[in-house]
Amino acid sequence: MCSDKISRIIGILTTYIIACYRELRDMAHHVSASVLSKTICAAIAGVMAFTPISATEENDSIKITPVATSDSFPNINDSIIKHPYSKMIECTHIGVPFIVGGLIEMEHNKKFRELRNSFMPRFHSEVDNFTQYLPAGVMLGMKALGVPSRSSWGEMLTADAFSAIIMAGLVNSIKHTAKLRRPDGSSNNSFPSGHTATAFMTATMLNKEYGDLSPWIGMGAYATATATGLMRMANNRHWMSDILAGAGIGIMSTEFGYWLSDIIFKRKKMSSELIDHWIDFEQWNPSFLGFYANFQIPLTKYKPVSDMTFNTSTGTSAGIEGAWYWNHHWGVGGRLSVINVHFSYNNSIKEVIDTPEELKFTNNGDFFEMSVFQTGIYSYIKIFRHAYFSPKILTGINRYGITKNSFFTCPSNIGACFTTGCSIGAMVTQYFDINFFADWNVFSPHSNIQDQVVQTIGLGTRFSYRFKE
């Protein structure tokens, strides 16, 4: 009975995917990337809208029911979900936001590429060819050494095979449909990143099998996957949108792979897996460590030398941020980031240029970049059952790089900086949360000539690992 149901589901899904692929392949020659991305977003939203909220069949092997608390989840009675929820949502509630974020990011790919070109234009490493498989190697090694895991050998290999098939099918079909050119111009199969999808797939496998053994296992797995994605960007092989979509596909493929395996082996979920993903972690420590990326919207003009003032426009920033909380409301932490901001040349400079190359250069404008280190106070305020509000105040130092072109040279400079802002976030698994923030940044002037500080508004997203103790 169960096998017949699985066969029908797989058959329907396969037929639907092939039909969609053929339609998208025919459409790809007539629509722009932005139209295609909006269409895919609408389709995802439609699927999620019509997904049933609960599983009600009595013989449903994946039905989720309330469970008693255990020592591993102290004082969490009110947080346990009171009704079954859709397995489809459980499999997609992390991956889909990444994919949608990647589609949205397509419009701003060049800005994050300019951040890479500012700080590591000659970076090249082949380590990412190996780190994408590292979590899988650790998982198999621990299993071979007899370390107890979530699944038996048969269950694990079946789930991993399903995950790899789903991931490879999605990545390759989208690559051949989107045909997005790589940043280095080498080919037209940039979106999404296969290396990143593989890395996050293997990281999710390791976390599912051994994440309950120690939270550091999951943290290490996803840190390795994140490093793989960032190296793909640093190697100039992928855009930011490719990395986000690849991460989402990798996570989502593994969730579906384990779902199918659990159905085949008629496996019931462990008590730790029955907890609502969007859970109330009021009793847990808010301490975190995460990676963030944001847009820098300048509020002031740029004056690196006398008699030259430039208009500024949106730049980008990326970095790591963390905080340790001594109680549930107050903590101390900091961030390390790199920032670039675009500035444009005015008409007075364009009037004195001599060559077409200089004209092209002035039309495109230029960037000034800086690295920033800050520390300060963080606060944590619960606002809803699943969400929190977190204001912060940070101070530190910022270091400008050398800005040099045909018209002026501004040396590097070090000064003080200040940041205050707030964020809204929510837990999406036992240890990970997503956070949306807005910051007001005040940086010291690039040179003594500049008579005002540089101010920006930072709008972005942070993905964090949360320490429960």
The 8 nearest C-alpha neighbors of each residue, nearest first, counted from 0:
[[1, 3, 2, 4, 5, 6, 58, 7],
 [0, 2, 4, 3, 5, 263, 262, 6],
 [3, 1, 5, 4, 0, 6, 263, 7],
 [4, 2, 6, 0, 5, 1, 7, 8],
 [3, 5, 1, 7, 2, 6, 8, 0],
 [6, 4, 2, 8, 3, 7, 9, 1],
 [7, 5, 3, 9, 4, 8, 10, 2],
 [6, 8, 10, 4, 5, 9, 11, 3],
 [9, 7, 5, 11, 10, 6, 12, 4],
 [8, 10, 12, 6, 11, 7, 13, 5],
 [11, 9, 7, 13, 8, 12, 6, 14],
 [10, 12, 14, 8, 13, 9, 7, 15],
 [11, 13, 15, 9, 10, 14, 16, 8],
 [12, 14, 10, 16, 15, 11, 9, 17],
 [15, 13, 11, 17, 12, 16, 10, 18],
 [14, 16, 12, 18, 13, 17, 19, 11],
 [17, 15, 19, 13, 18, 14, 20, 12],
 [18, 16, 20, 14, 19, 15, 13, 21],
 [17, 19, 15, 21, 20, 16, 14, 22],
 [20, 18, 16, 22, 17, 21, 23, 15],
 [19, 21, 17, 23, 18, 22, 24, 16],
 [22, 20, 24, 18, 19, 23, 17, 25],
 [21, 23, 19, 25, 20, 24, 26, 18],
 [22, 24, 26, 20, 25, 21, 27, 19],
 [25, 23, 21, 27, 176, 22, 26, 20],
 [24, 26, 22, 23, 27, 21, 28, 29],
 [27, 25, 23, 29, 28, 24, 22, 30],
 [28, 26, 24, 29, 30, 25, 23, 176],
 [27, 29, 26, 30, 25, 24, 31, 23],
 [30, 28, 26, 27, 31, 25, 24, 35],
 [31, 29, 27, 28, 34, 26, 35, 32],
 [30, 32, 34, 33, 35, 29, 27, 28],
 [31, 33, 35, 34, 36, 30, 177, 105],
 [32, 34, 36, 35, 31, 37, 106, 105],
 [35, 33, 37, 31, 36, 32, 38, 30],
 [34, 36, 32, 38, 33, 37, 31, 39],
 [35, 37, 33, 39, 38, 102, 34, 32],
 [38, 36, 40, 34, 39, 35, 41, 33],
 [39, 37, 35, 41, 36, 40, 34, 42],
 [38, 40, 42, 36, 41, 37, 43, 35],
 [41, 39, 37, 43, 42, 38, 44, 36],
 [42, 40, 44, 38, 39, 43, 45, 37],
 [41, 43, 39, 45, 44, 40, 38, 46],
 [44, 42, 40, 46, 45, 41, 39, 47],
 [43, 45, 41, 47, 42, 46, 48, 40],
 [46, 44, 48, 42, 43, 47, 41, 49],
 [45, 47, 43, 49, 48, 44, 50, 42],
 [48, 46, 50, 44, 45, 49, 43, 88],
 [47, 49, 45, 46, 50, 44, 51, 43],
 [50, 48, 46, 47, 51, 45, 44, 52],
 [49, 51, 47, 48, 46, 52, 87, 85],
 [52, 50, 53, 85, 49, 54, 84, 48],
 [51, 53, 85, 84, 50, 54, 83, 88],
 [52, 54, 84, 85, 83, 51, 55, 82],
 [55, 53, 62, 85, 56, 83, 84, 52],
 [54, 56, 53, 57, 62, 59, 83, 58],
 [57, 55, 59, 58, 54, 62, 60, 53],
 [56, 58, 59, 55, 62, 60, 54, 61],
 [59, 57, 56, 60, 62, 55, 61, 1],
 [58, 60, 56, 61, 62, 57, 54, 55],
 [59, 61, 62, 58, 265, 262, 267, 266],
 [62, 60, 59, 63, 267, 262, 86, 268],
 [61, 63, 59, 60, 54, 83, 64, 55],
 [64, 62, 83, 273, 61, 65, 84, 82],
 [65, 63, 83, 66, 62, 82, 273, 81],
 [66, 64, 81, 80, 79, 63, 67, 273],
 [67, 65, 64, 68, 270, 273, 79, 274],
 [68, 66, 69, 65, 76, 270, 79, 75],
 [67, 69, 72, 76, 66, 75, 73, 70],
 [70, 68, 71, 72, 73, 67, 270, 271],
 [69, 71, 72, 73, 68, 74, 75, 67],
 [70, 72, 69, 73, 68, 271, 211, 74],
 [73, 71, 70, 69, 75, 68, 74, 271],
 [74, 72, 75, 70, 71, 69, 68, 282],
 [75, 73, 76, 72, 282, 68, 77, 78],
 [74, 76, 78, 73, 77, 72, 79, 68],
 [77, 75, 78, 79, 74, 68, 67, 73],
 [76, 78, 75, 79, 279, 80, 74, 81],
 [77, 79, 75, 279, 76, 278, 80, 275],
 [80, 78, 274, 76, 77, 275, 81, 65],
 [79, 81, 275, 82, 78, 65, 274, 83],
 [80, 82, 65, 79, 83, 64, 78, 77],
 [83, 81, 80, 84, 64, 65, 53, 63],
 [84, 82, 63, 53, 64, 54, 62, 85],
 [83, 85, 53, 52, 54, 82, 86, 63],
 [86, 84, 53, 52, 87, 88, 54, 51],
 [85, 87, 89, 88, 90, 84, 61, 54],
 [86, 88, 90, 85, 89, 91, 50, 51],
 [87, 89, 91, 85, 86, 90, 92, 47],
 [88, 90, 86, 87, 91, 92, 85, 276],
 [91, 89, 254, 87, 88, 251, 255, 92],
 [90, 92, 94, 88, 95, 93, 89, 251],
 [91, 93, 88, 89, 94, 95, 90, 96],
 [94, 92, 91, 95, 96, 97, 247, 427],
 [93, 95, 247, 251, 91, 97, 250, 96],
 [94, 96, 98, 97, 91, 93, 92, 99],
 [97, 95, 99, 98, 94, 100, 93, 92],
 [98, 96, 247, 100, 94, 243, 95, 99],
 [99, 97, 244, 101, 95, 247, 100, 96],
 [98, 100, 102, 96, 101, 97, 95, 103],
 [101, 99, 97, 103, 98, 102, 96, 104],
 [100, 102, 240, 243, 244, 104, 98, 99],
 [103, 101, 99, 104, 100, 105, 36, 240],
 [102, 104, 100, 101, 105, 99, 106, 36],
 [103, 105, 101, 240, 106, 107, 102, 100],
 [106, 104, 108, 107, 103, 102, 240, 101],
 [105, 107, 104, 108, 103, 33, 102, 109],
 [108, 106, 104, 105, 109, 110, 111, 103],
 [109, 107, 105, 110, 111, 238, 239, 106],
 [108, 110, 112, 111, 107, 113, 238, 106],
 [109, 111, 113, 112, 108, 107, 315, 314],
 [112, 110, 114, 113, 109, 108, 315, 115],
 [111, 113, 109, 115, 114, 110, 116, 108],
 [112, 114, 116, 110, 115, 111, 117, 109],
 [115, 113, 111, 117, 112, 116, 339, 118],
 [114, 116, 112, 113, 117, 118, 119, 233],
 [117, 115, 120, 113, 114, 119, 118, 112],
 [116, 118, 114, 115, 113, 119, 120, 368],
 [117, 119, 115, 116, 120, 114, 337, 368],
 [120, 118, 122, 121, 116, 115, 117, 233],
 [119, 121, 116, 122, 118, 117, 115, 233],
 [122, 120, 119, 123, 116, 234, 233, 118],
 [123, 121, 119, 120, 234, 233, 124, 235],
 [122, 124, 234, 121, 125, 233, 235, 230],
 [125, 123, 126, 234, 122, 127, 230, 233],
 [124, 126, 127, 128, 123, 129, 234, 230],
 [125, 127, 128, 129, 124, 130, 227, 230],
 [126, 128, 130, 227, 129, 125, 131, 230],
 [129, 127, 126, 125, 130, 131, 194, 132],
 [130, 128, 127, 131, 126, 132, 133, 125],
 [129, 131, 133, 127, 132, 128, 227, 126],
 [130, 132, 198, 129, 133, 197, 194, 127],
 [131, 133, 130, 135, 129, 134, 198, 136],
 [132, 134, 130, 136, 135, 131, 137, 129],
 [135, 133, 137, 202, 136, 201, 220, 132],
 [136, 134, 138, 201, 133, 137, 132, 139],
 [135, 137, 133, 139, 134, 138, 140, 132],
 [138, 136, 140, 134, 135, 139, 141, 133],
 [137, 139, 135, 141, 205, 136, 140, 134],
 [140, 138, 142, 136, 141, 137, 143, 135],
 [139, 141, 137, 143, 142, 138, 136, 144],
 [142, 140, 144, 138, 143, 146, 139, 137],
 [141, 143, 139, 145, 140, 144, 146, 138],
 [144, 142, 140, 145, 141, 139, 146, 138],
 [145, 143, 141, 142, 146, 140, 139, 147],
 [146, 144, 142, 143, 147, 141, 148, 140],
 [145, 147, 141, 142, 144, 148, 143, 209],
 [148, 146, 145, 142, 149, 209, 141, 150],
 [149, 147, 208, 150, 209, 146, 142, 151],
 [148, 150, 208, 209, 207, 147, 151, 155],
 [151, 149, 155, 154, 148, 152, 208, 153],
 [150, 152, 154, 153, 155, 149, 148, 156],
 [153, 151, 155, 154, 156, 150, 142, 157],
 [152, 154, 156, 151, 155, 157, 150, 158],
 [155, 153, 151, 157, 150, 152, 156, 158],
 [154, 156, 158, 152, 150, 157, 153, 151],
 [155, 157, 159, 153, 158, 154, 160, 152],
 [158, 156, 160, 154, 159, 155, 260, 153],
 [159, 157, 257, 256, 260, 155, 161, 156],
 [158, 160, 162, 156, 157, 161, 155, 163],
 [161, 159, 157, 163, 162, 158, 156, 164],
 [162, 160, 256, 164, 158, 159, 163, 165],
 [163, 161, 256, 253, 159, 252, 165, 160],
 [162, 164, 166, 160, 165, 161, 167, 159],
 [165, 163, 161, 167, 166, 162, 168, 160],
 [166, 164, 168, 162, 163, 167, 252, 161],
 [165, 167, 163, 169, 252, 168, 164, 162],
 [168, 166, 170, 164, 169, 165, 171, 163],
 [167, 169, 165, 166, 171, 170, 172, 164],
 [168, 170, 166, 172, 167, 171, 173, 165],
 [171, 169, 167, 173, 168, 172, 174, 166],
 [170, 172, 174, 173, 168, 169, 167, 175],
 [171, 173, 175, 169, 174, 170, 168, 176],
 [172, 174, 176, 170, 171, 175, 177, 169],
 [175, 173, 188, 171, 176, 177, 172, 190],
 [174, 176, 172, 173, 178, 177, 171, 188],
 [175, 177, 173, 24, 174, 178, 172, 27],
 [176, 178, 174, 179, 173, 175, 190, 27],
 [179, 177, 187, 188, 175, 176, 174, 180],
 [178, 180, 187, 189, 177, 188, 190, 181],
 [181, 179, 187, 189, 186, 184, 188, 178],
 [180, 182, 189, 184, 183, 186, 237, 236],
 [183, 181, 184, 235, 236, 237, 180, 238],
 [182, 184, 181, 185, 235, 236, 186, 180],
 [185, 183, 181, 182, 186, 180, 187, 236],
 [184, 186, 183, 181, 187, 180, 182, 236],
 [187, 185, 184, 180, 188, 181, 189, 183],
 [188, 186, 180, 178, 179, 189, 181, 185],
 [189, 187, 174, 178, 179, 186, 190, 180],
 [188, 190, 181, 179, 180, 191, 187, 237],
 [191, 189, 241, 174, 192, 179, 188, 177],
 [190, 192, 241, 245, 244, 189, 193, 170],
 [193, 191, 245, 241, 195, 194, 242, 190],
 [192, 194, 196, 195, 197, 191, 170, 245],
 [193, 195, 197, 196, 192, 131, 198, 228],
 [194, 196, 198, 228, 245, 192, 197, 193],
 [197, 195, 249, 245, 193, 246, 199, 198],
 [196, 198, 200, 194, 195, 199, 131, 249],
 [199, 197, 131, 224, 195, 201, 200, 196],
 [198, 200, 202, 249, 224, 196, 201, 246],
 [199, 201, 249, 197, 203, 250, 198, 202],
 [202, 200, 204, 135, 198, 134, 203, 199],
 [203, 201, 220, 199, 205, 134, 204, 200],
 [202, 204, 206, 200, 201, 205, 199, 207],
 [205, 203, 201, 207, 202, 206, 208, 200],
 [206, 204, 202, 208, 138, 203, 207, 209],
 [205, 207, 210, 217, 203, 209, 204, 208],
 [208, 206, 204, 205, 210, 209, 203, 149],
 [207, 209, 149, 148, 205, 206, 210, 204],
 [208, 210, 212, 206, 211, 148, 207, 205],
 [211, 209, 206, 217, 212, 207, 213, 216],
 [210, 212, 209, 213, 214, 208, 206, 207],
 [211, 213, 209, 210, 214, 216, 148, 208],
 [214, 212, 215, 211, 216, 210, 209, 217],
 [215, 213, 216, 217, 210, 218, 211, 212],
 [216, 214, 218, 213, 217, 219, 210, 220],
 [217, 215, 219, 214, 218, 213, 210, 220],
 [218, 216, 206, 220, 210, 219, 215, 214],
 [217, 219, 215, 221, 216, 220, 222, 214],
 [220, 218, 222, 216, 217, 221, 215, 223],
 [221, 219, 202, 217, 223, 218, 222, 134],
 [220, 222, 224, 223, 218, 219, 202, 225],
 [223, 221, 219, 225, 224, 220, 218, 226],
 [222, 224, 226, 220, 221, 225, 219, 227],
 [225, 223, 198, 221, 227, 199, 222, 226],
 [224, 226, 222, 228, 227, 223, 221, 229],
 [227, 225, 229, 223, 224, 228, 230, 222],
 [226, 228, 224, 127, 230, 225, 229, 223],
 [229, 227, 195, 231, 225, 230, 226, 242],
 [228, 230, 226, 232, 231, 227, 233, 225],
 [231, 229, 233, 227, 232, 228, 234, 226],
 [230, 232, 228, 234, 229, 233, 236, 237],
 [233, 231, 237, 235, 229, 230, 234, 236],
 [232, 234, 230, 235, 231, 122, 229, 115],
 [235, 233, 231, 123, 232, 236, 230, 122],
 [236, 234, 232, 233, 182, 237, 183, 231],
 [237, 235, 234, 231, 232, 182, 181, 183],
 [238, 236, 232, 231, 235, 181, 189, 241],
 [237, 239, 241, 240, 108, 232, 182, 242],
 [238, 240, 242, 241, 108, 243, 237, 111],
 [241, 239, 101, 104, 243, 238, 242, 105],
 [242, 240, 191, 190, 192, 238, 244, 239],
 [241, 243, 245, 239, 240, 244, 192, 228],
 [244, 242, 101, 246, 240, 97, 245, 241],
 [245, 243, 98, 101, 247, 241, 246, 242],
 [246, 244, 196, 192, 242, 248, 191, 195],
 [247, 245, 196, 249, 243, 244, 248, 199],
 [246, 248, 94, 97, 244, 98, 250, 245],
 [249, 247, 245, 251, 246, 250, 252, 196],
 [248, 250, 200, 196, 199, 246, 252, 247],
 [251, 249, 200, 247, 253, 252, 248, 94],
 [250, 252, 94, 254, 248, 253, 249, 91],
 [253, 251, 162, 255, 249, 166, 254, 250],
 [252, 254, 162, 256, 255, 250, 251, 200],
 [253, 255, 90, 251, 257, 256, 252, 258],
 [256, 254, 258, 252, 253, 257, 90, 259],
 [257, 255, 162, 161, 253, 158, 259, 258],
 [256, 258, 158, 260, 254, 259, 255, 261],
 [257, 259, 255, 261, 256, 260, 254, 262],
 [260, 258, 262, 256, 261, 257, 255, 263],
 [259, 261, 257, 158, 263, 262, 258, 157],
 [260, 262, 266, 258, 264, 259, 263, 265],
 [263, 261, 265, 259, 260, 264, 258, 60],
 [264, 262, 260, 265, 261, 259, 2, 1],
 [263, 265, 261, 266, 262, 260, 154, 259],
 [266, 264, 262, 263, 261, 60, 267, 260],
 [265, 267, 261, 264, 268, 262, 60, 263],
 [268, 266, 265, 269, 60, 61, 261, 62],
 [267, 269, 272, 270, 266, 273, 61, 63],
 [270, 268, 272, 271, 267, 273, 149, 266],
 [269, 271, 273, 272, 268, 66, 274, 67],
 [272, 270, 269, 273, 274, 268, 71, 72],
 [273, 271, 269, 270, 274, 268, 275, 276],
 [274, 272, 270, 271, 63, 275, 268, 269],
 [273, 275, 272, 79, 271, 276, 80, 270],
 [274, 276, 80, 278, 277, 79, 273, 78],
 [277, 275, 428, 427, 278, 274, 429, 426],
 [278, 276, 427, 275, 426, 385, 428, 279],
 [279, 277, 276, 275, 385, 78, 280, 426],
 [278, 280, 385, 78, 384, 281, 277, 75],
 [281, 279, 283, 282, 278, 385, 78, 426],
 [280, 282, 283, 279, 381, 327, 284, 285],
 [283, 281, 280, 284, 74, 75, 327, 73],
 [284, 282, 467, 280, 281, 285, 468, 327],
 [283, 285, 467, 468, 286, 327, 466, 282],
 [286, 284, 287, 324, 283, 327, 465, 466],
 [287, 285, 323, 324, 322, 466, 284, 465],
 [288, 286, 465, 321, 464, 322, 466, 463],
 [289, 287, 321, 464, 463, 320, 322, 465],
 [288, 290, 463, 320, 462, 319, 464, 321],
 [291, 289, 319, 462, 461, 318, 320, 463],
 [290, 292, 461, 318, 460, 317, 319, 462],
 [293, 291, 317, 316, 459, 460, 318, 461],
 [459, 294, 292, 458, 316, 315, 457, 460],
 [293, 295, 315, 458, 457, 314, 316, 459],
 [296, 294, 457, 314, 315, 313, 456, 455],
 [295, 297, 313, 456, 455, 457, 294, 314],
 [298, 296, 455, 299, 454, 295, 312, 311],
 [299, 297, 455, 454, 296, 300, 456, 453],
 [300, 298, 297, 454, 453, 301, 311, 455],
 [299, 301, 310, 311, 309, 302, 308, 298],
 [300, 302, 309, 308, 303, 310, 311, 299],
 [301, 303, 308, 449, 304, 307, 309, 300],
 [302, 304, 446, 449, 409, 445, 301, 448],
 [305, 303, 302, 448, 307, 306, 409, 449],
 [304, 306, 307, 448, 303, 302, 449, 308],
 [307, 305, 304, 308, 302, 303, 448, 309],
 [308, 306, 305, 304, 302, 309, 303, 301],
 [307, 309, 302, 301, 306, 300, 310, 303],
 [310, 308, 301, 300, 343, 344, 342, 302],
 [309, 311, 300, 343, 342, 301, 312, 308],
 [312, 310, 342, 341, 300, 343, 297, 309],
 [311, 313, 341, 342, 297, 314, 296, 340],
 [314, 312, 296, 295, 340, 341, 297, 294],
 [313, 315, 340, 295, 339, 341, 294, 296],
 [316, 314, 294, 295, 339, 338, 293, 111],
 [315, 317, 338, 293, 337, 292, 294, 339],
 [318, 316, 292, 336, 291, 337, 293, 338],
 [317, 319, 336, 335, 291, 290, 337, 292],
 [318, 320, 290, 335, 334, 289, 291, 336],
 [321, 319, 334, 289, 333, 288, 290, 335],
 [320, 322, 288, 287, 332, 333, 289, 334],
 [332, 321, 323, 331, 286, 287, 330, 333],
 [322, 324, 286, 330, 331, 332, 325, 287],
 [330, 325, 323, 286, 326, 329, 285, 331],
 [324, 326, 330, 329, 323, 327, 328, 331],
 [327, 325, 324, 328, 329, 284, 330, 285],
 [328, 326, 284, 329, 285, 324, 379, 325],
 [327, 329, 379, 378, 326, 380, 330, 324],
 [330, 328, 378, 324, 326, 377, 327, 379],
 [324, 329, 331, 377, 323, 325, 376, 378],
 [330, 332, 376, 322, 323, 377, 375, 324],
 [322, 333, 331, 321, 374, 375, 323, 376],
 [332, 334, 374, 373, 321, 320, 375, 322],
 [333, 335, 320, 373, 319, 372, 336, 321],
 [336, 334, 372, 318, 319, 371, 320, 373],
 [337, 335, 318, 371, 317, 370, 334, 319],
 [336, 338, 370, 316, 317, 369, 371, 318],
 [339, 337, 316, 369, 368, 315, 370, 336],
 [338, 340, 368, 314, 367, 315, 114, 366],
 [341, 339, 314, 366, 367, 313, 368, 342],
 [340, 342, 366, 312, 314, 311, 365, 313],
 [343, 341, 311, 310, 365, 366, 364, 309],
 [344, 342, 364, 310, 309, 311, 365, 345],
 [345, 343, 361, 309, 364, 348, 346, 342],
 [344, 346, 347, 348, 343, 309, 349, 310],
 [345, 347, 349, 348, 350, 344, 351, 361],
 [348, 346, 350, 349, 345, 351, 344, 307],
 [347, 349, 350, 346, 351, 345, 344, 352],
 [348, 350, 346, 352, 351, 347, 345, 358],
 [349, 351, 348, 347, 352, 346, 353, 345],
 [352, 350, 349, 348, 353, 347, 346, 354],
 [353, 351, 349, 350, 354, 357, 358, 348],
 [352, 354, 351, 357, 355, 358, 356, 350],
 [353, 355, 357, 356, 352, 358, 359, 351],
 [356, 354, 358, 357, 359, 353, 352, 360],
 [355, 357, 359, 354, 358, 360, 353, 361],
 [356, 358, 360, 354, 355, 359, 361, 352],
 [359, 357, 355, 361, 360, 356, 362, 354],
 [360, 358, 362, 356, 357, 361, 355, 363],
 [359, 361, 357, 363, 358, 362, 356, 364],
 [362, 360, 364, 358, 363, 359, 344, 357],
 [363, 361, 359, 360, 364, 358, 344, 343],
 [364, 362, 360, 361, 359, 365, 343, 344],
 [365, 363, 343, 361, 362, 342, 344, 360],
 [364, 366, 342, 341, 343, 363, 367, 361],
 [367, 365, 341, 340, 342, 339, 368, 364],
 [366, 368, 339, 340, 402, 341, 369, 365],
 [369, 367, 339, 338, 400, 399, 366, 340],
 [368, 370, 399, 398, 338, 400, 337, 339],
 [369, 371, 337, 398, 397, 336, 338, 399],
 [372, 370, 397, 336, 335, 396, 337, 398],
 [371, 373, 335, 395, 396, 334, 397, 336],
 [374, 372, 395, 394, 333, 334, 393, 396],
 [375, 373, 333, 393, 332, 394, 395, 334],
 [374, 376, 393, 392, 332, 331, 333, 394],
 [375, 377, 331, 392, 391, 330, 332, 393],
 [378, 376, 391, 330, 331, 329, 390, 375],
 [377, 379, 329, 389, 328, 390, 391, 330],
 [380, 378, 328, 389, 388, 329, 381, 327],
 [381, 379, 388, 387, 389, 382, 328, 378],
 [380, 382, 387, 383, 388, 386, 379, 384],
 [381, 383, 387, 386, 380, 388, 384, 385],
 [384, 382, 386, 385, 381, 387, 279, 388],
 [383, 385, 279, 386, 382, 278, 381, 78],
 [384, 386, 279, 383, 278, 425, 277, 426],
 [387, 385, 425, 383, 424, 382, 384, 381],
 [386, 388, 381, 382, 424, 380, 423, 425],
 [387, 389, 423, 380, 422, 379, 381, 382],
 [388, 390, 379, 422, 378, 421, 380, 423],
 [391, 389, 421, 378, 420, 377, 422, 388],
 [390, 392, 377, 419, 420, 376, 421, 378],
 [391, 393, 419, 376, 375, 418, 377, 420],
 [394, 392, 375, 418, 374, 417, 373, 419],
 [395, 393, 417, 373, 374, 416, 375, 418],
 [394, 396, 373, 416, 372, 415, 374, 417],
 [397, 395, 415, 416, 414, 372, 371, 373],
 [396, 398, 371, 414, 370, 413, 415, 416],
 [397, 399, 413, 369, 370, 412, 371, 400],
 [400, 398, 369, 411, 412, 368, 413, 445],
 [399, 401, 411, 369, 368, 402, 398, 410],
 [402, 400, 411, 410, 409, 403, 399, 408],
 [401, 403, 409, 408, 367, 400, 410, 404],
 [404, 402, 408, 407, 401, 409, 405, 406],
 [403, 405, 406, 407, 408, 402, 365, 409],
 [404, 406, 407, 403, 357, 408, 360, 352],
 [407, 405, 404, 408, 403, 348, 352, 307],
 [406, 408, 404, 405, 403, 409, 304, 402],
 [407, 409, 403, 402, 404, 410, 406, 401],
 [408, 410, 402, 401, 303, 403, 407, 411],
 [411, 409, 401, 408, 412, 402, 400, 446],
 [412, 410, 401, 400, 399, 409, 398, 413],
 [411, 413, 399, 398, 445, 410, 414, 446],
 [414, 412, 398, 397, 399, 396, 411, 415],
 [415, 413, 443, 397, 396, 398, 416, 412],
 [414, 416, 396, 443, 395, 397, 442, 417],
 [415, 417, 442, 395, 396, 441, 394, 443],
 [416, 418, 394, 441, 393, 440, 395, 442],
 [419, 417, 440, 393, 439, 392, 394, 441],
 [420, 418, 392, 439, 391, 438, 393, 440],
 [421, 419, 438, 437, 391, 390, 439, 418],
 [420, 422, 390, 389, 436, 437, 391, 438],
 [423, 421, 436, 389, 435, 388, 437, 390],
 [422, 424, 388, 435, 434, 387, 389, 436],
 [425, 423, 434, 387, 433, 386, 435, 422],
 [424, 426, 386, 432, 385, 433, 387, 427],
 [425, 427, 432, 277, 428, 431, 278, 433],
 [426, 428, 277, 432, 276, 431, 425, 429],
 [429, 427, 276, 431, 430, 426, 277, 432],
 [428, 430, 431, 276, 427, 426, 278, 465],
 [429, 431, 465, 428, 464, 466, 432, 467],
 [432, 430, 464, 428, 463, 465, 427, 426],
 [431, 433, 426, 427, 463, 425, 462, 434],
 [434, 432, 462, 424, 425, 461, 463, 426],
 [433, 435, 424, 461, 460, 423, 462, 422],
 [436, 434, 460, 422, 423, 459, 424, 461],
 [437, 435, 422, 459, 421, 458, 460, 423],
 [436, 438, 458, 457, 420, 421, 422, 459],
 [439, 437, 420, 457, 456, 419, 440, 421],
 [438, 440, 456, 419, 418, 420, 455, 457],
 [441, 439, 418, 455, 454, 417, 456, 438],
 [440, 442, 454, 417, 416, 453, 418, 452],
 [443, 441, 416, 453, 452, 454, 440, 444],
 [442, 444, 452, 414, 415, 416, 453, 445],
 [445, 443, 452, 446, 449, 453, 451, 442],
 [444, 446, 412, 303, 399, 443, 449, 447],
 [447, 445, 448, 444, 449, 303, 412, 409],
 [446, 448, 449, 444, 445, 450, 303, 304],
 [449, 447, 446, 304, 305, 450, 303, 302],
 [448, 450, 302, 447, 446, 451, 444, 303],
 [449, 451, 448, 452, 447, 444, 302, 446],
 [452, 450, 449, 444, 453, 443, 299, 302],
 [451, 453, 444, 443, 442, 454, 441, 450],
 [454, 452, 442, 441, 299, 444, 443, 451],
 [453, 455, 441, 298, 440, 299, 297, 442],
 [456, 454, 297, 440, 296, 298, 295, 439],
 [457, 455, 439, 296, 438, 295, 440, 297],
 [456, 458, 295, 438, 437, 294, 293, 296],
 [459, 457, 437, 293, 294, 436, 456, 438],
 [293, 460, 458, 436, 292, 435, 294, 457],
 [459, 461, 435, 434, 291, 292, 436, 293],
 [460, 462, 291, 434, 290, 433, 463, 435],
 [463, 461, 433, 289, 290, 432, 291, 434],
 [464, 289, 462, 288, 432, 431, 287, 465],
 [463, 465, 431, 288, 287, 430, 289, 432],
 [464, 466, 287, 430, 431, 286, 467, 463],
 [467, 465, 286, 468, 287, 284, 464, 430],
 [468, 466, 283, 284, 465, 430, 285, 286],
 [467, 284, 466, 283, 286, 285, 465, 282]]
